[in-house]
Amino acid sequence: MENQQKSIEEIPLVDRKGAGMAEGKIRIDCYLSLECASEEALRDNINLALAAEKLSADVAFHRIEGDRAIALGLSGSPSVFINGKELQPQGTGGFS
């Protein structure tokens, strides 16, 4: 809940405006509802993927309430952003 009061635009991401990728930096932000049981599996999958690709990243997990997720326009839980872009954007809102 560290960034609960910030909008996605306020959270400092490496590539929000195109900066950082030239330097090879990766930022992964994961937003999960308070009830979401996927955090452990998500952490494992991110670590496995980074290891397989021989990459490193700054990874942050944000536990937020449903009304905050709706206000941010998140499409579900978990919602994963890599360098400011949603990994699996969906056309519908919702957060469980």
SULZIMO-V124263 format. One record per helix or strand of 3 or more residues. SS is the DSSP state (H for helix, E for strand). FROM is the first residue (numbers start at 0). LEN is the number of residues. If there is no record, write none. Layout:
# SULZIMO-V124263
SS/FROM/LEN ; SS/FROM/LEN
This chain:
# SULZIMO-V124263
H/7/3 ; H/20/3 ; E/26/7 ; H/38/15 ; E/57/7 ; H/65/7 ; E/78/4
